Amino acid sequence: MSSKLAQVRRIVEDYVDTDSIARKLVEIGFILPSKKIVTAGVSGRELMLSSKRFYVLDDSWIRDEYLSYHWNKAFDWSPENLEKHIPWQPGQDHAASLSDKTHLVRQPSRFEWHTLMDLKKYNPAIIEAAKILNLKTDDWYFTEEDLTPAGIPGDARIVDIKSGYANSSYKDSSIYVRPVRLSQ
């Protein structure tokens, strides 16, 4: 595991609130604050809930101003197949296949998924602005997190859009995936 990724994992484990996590990730250079965020003087919490948090890019990815990431609008580019149930490793491989010289693509972390959640809501348990992502609520989504280092070989972290819960599942289970893209 790279030292930067190890730093990110420690930050996500050590801090509870999303504002502190985001601030620390900006400090280590893992995510870059948007110029719009810095100049607008909007707090992290306000932006996280803002209707201006997301917008569609020319290539159909959706820009997340809070995380400075791009969410894939769908599992793949074919309109007739917006989402697929697939095992964890093929999901990881698919995300990596979308990477290019200027973008790293991977599955979202539990932290990134939880920035979309509003635990006061149910079905979907997401903030209003995140509805642009058209997330499915009939099953779980995989995260990038392999739970083997945590002593649970063969499992990966999953999140539920319906309830906002996180759990674990066998990596060979077939559930949803949704890549995120980091601009470099």
C-alpha positions as CSV (number, residue, x, y, z in Angstrom):
1,M,0.0,0.0,0.0
2,S,1.4,3.4,-0.9
3,S,2.3,5.8,1.9
4,K,-0.2,8.3,0.7
5,L,-3.0,5.7,0.8
6,A,-1.9,4.6,4.3
7,Q,-2.1,8.2,5.4
8,V,-5.6,8.5,4.0
9,R,-6.7,5.3,5.7
10,R,-5.3,6.6,9.1
11,I,-7.1,9.9,8.7
12,V,-10.4,8.2,7.9
13,E,-10.0,5.9,10.9
14,D,-8.9,8.7,13.3
15,Y,-11.5,11.4,12.6
16,V,-15.2,11.1,13.1
17,D,-16.7,14.1,11.3
18,T,-16.6,14.6,7.5
19,D,-15.4,18.2,7.8
20,S,-12.3,17.2,9.7
21,I,-11.6,14.3,7.4
22,A,-11.9,16.5,4.3
23,R,-9.7,19.2,5.9
24,K,-7.0,16.6,6.7
25,L,-7.2,15.1,3.2
26,V,-6.7,18.6,1.7
27,E,-3.7,19.2,4.1
28,I,-1.9,16.1,2.8
29,G,-2.7,16.9,-0.8
30,F,-4.9,13.9,-1.4
31,I,-7.8,16.1,-2.5
32,L,-7.7,19.6,-3.7
33,P,-10.2,22.2,-2.7
34,S,-12.1,23.7,-5.6
35,K,-11.3,27.3,-6.3
36,K,-15.0,27.9,-6.2
37,I,-15.2,26.6,-2.6
38,V,-12.2,28.6,-1.4
39,T,-13.4,31.9,-3.0
40,A,-17.0,31.5,-2.0
41,G,-16.3,31.3,1.7
42,V,-18.7,28.4,2.1
43,S,-18.1,26.0,5.0
44,G,-17.5,22.3,4.3
45,R,-20.9,21.3,5.9
46,E,-22.8,24.0,3.9
47,L,-21.2,22.8,0.6
48,M,-21.8,19.1,1.5
49,L,-25.5,19.8,1.7
50,S,-25.6,22.4,-1.1
51,S,-27.6,22.0,-4.3
52,K,-24.5,23.4,-6.1
53,R,-22.3,20.5,-4.9
54,F,-22.8,18.4,-8.1
55,Y,-22.8,19.2,-11.8
56,V,-22.5,17.1,-15.0
57,L,-19.3,17.4,-17.0
58,D,-19.0,17.3,-20.8
59,D,-17.9,13.7,-20.6
60,S,-21.0,12.7,-18.5
61,W,-19.1,12.2,-15.3
62,I,-20.5,14.2,-12.4
63,R,-18.3,16.7,-10.6
64,D,-18.5,16.6,-6.7
65,E,-17.3,20.0,-5.5
66,Y,-17.2,18.8,-1.9
67,L,-14.8,16.0,-2.6
68,S,-13.1,17.4,-5.7
69,Y,-13.9,14.1,-7.4
70,H,-16.0,13.0,-10.3
71,W,-18.6,10.3,-9.8
72,N,-19.4,8.0,-12.8
73,K,-22.9,8.5,-13.8
74,A,-23.3,4.8,-14.5
75,F,-21.4,1.6,-14.3
76,D,-20.5,1.7,-18.0
77,W,-21.2,3.9,-21.0
78,S,-24.0,1.9,-22.5
79,P,-27.4,3.6,-21.8
80,E,-29.2,0.2,-21.8
81,N,-27.0,-1.1,-19.0
82,L,-26.8,1.6,-16.4
83,E,-25.8,-0.6,-13.5
84,K,-24.6,-4.2,-13.0
85,H,-24.4,-6.5,-10.1
86,I,-20.8,-7.8,-10.2
87,P,-18.2,-9.2,-7.7
88,W,-15.7,-6.9,-5.9
89,Q,-12.6,-7.7,-8.0
90,P,-14.2,-7.2,-11.4
91,G,-15.6,-3.9,-10.1
92,Q,-12.1,-2.9,-9.0
93,D,-10.7,-4.0,-12.4
94,H,-13.4,-2.1,-14.3
95,A,-12.7,1.1,-12.4
96,A,-9.0,0.8,-13.0
97,S,-9.7,0.2,-16.7
98,L,-11.3,3.7,-16.9
99,S,-8.1,5.4,-15.6
100,D,-6.0,7.4,-18.0
101,K,-3.0,9.7,-17.9
102,T,-4.9,12.5,-16.1
103,H,-7.4,10.6,-14.0
104,L,-7.2,7.8,-11.4
105,V,-10.4,5.9,-11.3
106,R,-11.4,3.5,-8.4
107,Q,-14.3,2.5,-6.3
108,P,-15.3,5.1,-3.6
109,S,-14.2,4.7,0.0
110,R,-16.7,4.3,2.8
111,F,-15.9,8.0,3.7
112,E,-16.8,9.2,0.2
113,W,-20.1,7.3,0.2
114,H,-21.0,8.6,3.6
115,T,-20.6,12.2,2.4
116,L,-23.7,11.5,0.3
117,M,-25.7,10.1,3.3
118,D,-28.4,11.8,5.3
119,L,-29.2,9.3,8.1
120,K,-32.4,11.2,8.9
121,K,-33.8,9.9,5.6
122,Y,-34.7,6.5,4.4
123,N,-34.9,5.0,0.9
124,P,-32.9,6.8,-0.2
125,A,-30.8,7.9,2.8
126,I,-28.9,10.5,0.8
127,I,-28.7,14.3,0.7
128,E,-31.1,15.9,-1.8
129,A,-28.2,17.1,-4.1
130,A,-26.9,13.5,-4.5
131,K,-30.1,12.4,-6.3
132,I,-28.3,13.6,-9.5
133,L,-26.2,10.4,-9.2
134,N,-29.3,8.3,-9.7
135,L,-28.2,5.7,-7.2
136,K,-30.0,2.4,-6.8
137,T,-31.6,1.5,-3.5
138,D,-32.5,-2.2,-4.1
139,D,-29.1,-3.5,-3.1
140,W,-25.7,-2.5,-1.6
141,Y,-22.7,-0.8,-3.3
142,F,-19.1,-2.0,-2.9
143,T,-16.4,0.4,-1.6
144,E,-12.7,0.1,-2.5
145,E,-12.0,-1.3,1.0
146,D,-10.6,-4.8,1.1
147,L,-11.2,-6.1,4.7
148,T,-8.4,-8.7,4.5
149,P,-6.0,-6.4,6.5
150,A,-8.7,-6.1,9.1
151,G,-8.7,-9.8,9.6
152,I,-11.7,-10.6,7.4
153,P,-10.1,-12.3,4.4
154,G,-12.5,-12.5,1.4
155,D,-14.7,-9.6,2.5
156,A,-15.0,-6.0,1.3
157,R,-16.8,-3.0,2.8
158,I,-20.2,-2.2,1.4
159,V,-22.8,0.6,1.8
160,D,-26.5,0.7,1.6
161,I,-28.1,3.7,-0.1
162,K,-31.6,2.8,1.2
163,S,-30.6,3.0,4.9
164,G,-27.1,4.7,4.9
165,Y,-25.6,1.7,6.7
166,A,-22.1,0.2,6.1
167,N,-21.4,-3.5,6.4
168,S,-19.2,-6.1,4.9
169,S,-19.9,-8.7,2.2
170,Y,-18.0,-11.5,0.5
171,K,-16.0,-10.2,-2.4
172,D,-17.5,-12.8,-4.7
173,S,-21.0,-11.5,-4.0
174,S,-22.5,-9.6,-6.9
175,I,-23.7,-6.2,-6.0
176,Y,-23.5,-2.6,-7.5
177,V,-20.3,-0.7,-8.2
178,R,-19.9,3.0,-8.9
179,P,-16.5,4.3,-9.8
180,V,-15.1,7.7,-8.8
181,R,-12.4,9.6,-10.7
182,L,-9.7,11.7,-9.1
183,S,-8.2,14.4,-11.3
184,Q,-4.4,14.7,-11.0
